[in-house]
Amino acid sequence: MKNLFKFFFNQKKEFDMNKFLVVGLGNPEDDYSGTRHNIGFDIVNHLSKSRNVVMSEDRYGFTGKFKYSGKSIHILKPNTYMNLSGNPTRYWLNKLKIKPSNLIVIVDDLNLDFGKSRIRPSGKDGGHNGLKSIIEKINTENFVRLRFGIGNNFQTGKQIDYVLGKWSSIEKNSLEDLINNNSEMILHIVKHGVENTMNKYN
């Protein structure tokens, strides 16, 4: 069945190159709100509010859309757990006829210092279960990922507690500005392309 899904996803189709899908990854339950692992949700929440977008509950999560620089930007906050993010991403790519190269996925990254961001046009999952699920379901690594550094200031064996923990008071002092900057990076990708954005922000 999995191979059948991949077969249909990869058949030739009419992609709309003026559409982008921005997916912020996180876990949907209230207990995860404000945790490091949910930074993807925080960034798309900020993006939607800054563009006066009302997010509405839909298939596989909350969605919204707006126009920017002649492009249609669709936002998705999956309502599945992080490690199942591939199902909603695949569904909305297919429904909206968006090419994977116009997919922008926002994730947390333990390998980057807090507040550092990295943009890549493709690549491996880097040990991130959300990215792993998306790569598996859409059968390609060729989509944009915006990685937000959460640091790795934890003791041995405490990684899960750290990732699912709340931001420290020091981190919170700069978090709002960092989230705003990452929202601007997304708009820059849409308007100027990935390579230009990497040169500006990486």
C-alpha positions in Angstrom: 0.0 0.0 0.0 2.9 2.4 0.8 4.4 1.8 -2.6 1.1 2.4 -4.2 0.8 5.9 -2.5 4.3 6.7 -3.7 3.4 5.6 -7.2 0.4 7.9 -7.4 2.3 10.8 -5.8 5.1 10.7 -8.3 3.0 10.5 -11.4 3.2 13.5 -13.8 0.8 16.2 -12.7 0.2 19.8 -13.3 2.0 21.7 -10.5 1.1 25.3 -9.7 4.5 26.9 -9.4 2.9 30.1 -7.9 1.8 28.1 -4.8 3.9 27.4 -1.7 3.1 25.1 1.3 4.6 26.2 4.6 4.4 23.4 7.2 5.3 24.2 10.8 6.0 21.0 12.8 4.9 20.4 16.3 2.8 18.2 18.6 -0.9 19.2 18.7 -1.8 18.8 22.4 -1.8 21.7 24.8 0.8 20.1 27.0 3.3 20.7 24.1 2.5 24.4 23.6 5.5 26.6 24.3 8.0 23.8 24.1 11.2 23.8 22.1 9.9 21.0 19.9 6.9 23.1 18.9 8.9 26.0 17.5 7.5 25.2 14.0 4.0 25.9 15.3 5.1 29.1 16.9 6.7 30.4 13.7 3.7 29.7 11.5 1.4 31.1 14.2 3.4 34.4 14.0 3.4 34.3 10.2 -0.3 33.9 10.0 -1.0 36.7 12.5 1.4 39.0 10.8 -0.4 38.5 7.5 -3.9 38.7 9.1 -4.6 35.1 8.2 -7.4 33.3 10.1 -6.4 29.6 10.6 -9.3 27.2 10.3 -9.6 23.5 11.2 -9.4 21.3 8.2 -8.3 17.9 7.0 -5.2 16.8 8.9 -4.8 20.1 10.8 -5.2 23.9 10.8 -4.8 25.7 7.5 -4.7 29.2 6.1 -3.5 31.1 3.1 -2.5 34.5 1.9 -1.0 36.2 -1.1 2.5 37.6 -1.2 4.6 38.9 -4.1 2.2 37.4 -6.6 2.3 34.0 -4.9 -0.2 32.0 -2.9 1.2 30.8 0.4 -0.7 28.0 2.2 0.1 27.4 5.9 -0.4 24.0 7.6 -0.2 23.1 11.2 -0.7 19.3 11.3 -2.9 17.8 14.0 -0.9 14.6 14.0 2.0 13.9 16.2 5.4 15.0 15.0 6.4 11.5 13.8 3.3 11.3 11.5 3.8 14.7 9.8 4.2 13.0 6.4 0.6 12.1 6.0 -0.9 15.7 6.3 2.0 17.1 4.2 1.5 14.6 1.4 -2.3 15.2 1.5 -2.0 19.0 1.1 0.7 18.9 -1.5 -1.5 16.7 -3.6 -4.7 18.6 -3.0 -3.1 21.9 -3.8 -1.0 20.6 -6.6 2.2 22.0 -5.1 5.6 20.7 -6.2 7.8 19.4 -3.3 10.4 22.0 -4.2 7.8 24.7 -3.1 7.4 23.0 0.2 8.9 24.8 3.2 9.1 22.8 6.5 10.0 24.5 9.8 11.6 22.3 12.5 13.6 22.5 15.7 17.3 21.5 15.5 19.4 20.3 18.5 22.6 20.7 16.4 22.3 24.4 16.1 22.9 26.9 19.0 19.7 28.5 20.3 18.4 31.1 17.9 20.6 30.2 15.0 18.7 29.3 11.8 19.7 27.3 8.7 17.9 27.1 5.4 18.5 24.1 3.1 16.9 23.3 -0.3 17.1 19.5 0.4 18.9 16.9 2.6 18.6 14.0 5.0 16.3 14.1 8.0 19.1 14.7 10.4 17.5 12.5 13.0 14.3 14.5 13.1 11.3 12.3 13.1 9.0 14.8 11.5 11.4 15.3 8.6 11.8 11.5 8.4 8.1 11.0 8.1 7.7 13.6 5.4 10.6 12.3 3.3 9.1 8.8 3.5 5.6 9.8 2.6 6.4 12.2 -0.3 9.3 10.1 -1.5 11.8 12.9 -1.9 14.3 14.9 0.1 14.1 17.8 -2.3 12.1 20.3 -0.3 13.1 23.3 1.7 13.7 23.0 5.4 14.1 25.9 7.8 15.9 24.7 10.9 15.6 26.7 14.1 18.4 26.0 16.6 17.2 25.0 20.1 20.7 24.2 21.4 21.7 21.1 23.3 22.2 22.3 26.9 21.1 19.0 28.6 22.7 16.2 30.5 23.3 12.8 29.1 20.0 10.9 28.9 17.9 14.1 29.2 17.4 14.9 25.5 13.7 14.1 25.5 13.0 16.2 28.6 15.0 19.1 27.0 13.3 19.0 23.6 9.8 18.7 25.2 10.7 21.3 27.8 9.7 24.9 28.0 12.0 27.7 27.0 14.2 29.2 29.7 13.6 32.7 30.9 16.8 33.9 29.1 15.7 32.3 25.9 12.2 33.8 26.2 13.8 37.3 26.2 14.9 37.0 22.5 12.4 34.4 21.3 9.8 36.8 19.9 12.4 38.6 17.8 13.8 35.3 16.5 10.4 34.0 15.6 9.7 37.3 13.7 13.0 36.9 11.8 12.2 33.4 10.8 8.9 34.5 9.5 10.7 37.0 7.4 13.0 34.3 6.0 9.9 32.4 4.8 8.7 35.4 2.9 12.1 36.0 1.5 12.3 32.4 0.2 8.9 32.9 -1.6 10.0 36.2 -3.2 13.7 35.7 -3.9 14.3 32.0 -3.9 16.1 29.6 -1.6 19.7 30.3 -2.8 19.3 34.1 -2.4 17.8 33.5 1.1 20.6 31.2 2.1 23.2 33.8 1.1 21.4 36.5 3.1 20.5 34.5 6.3 22.7 31.4 6.7 
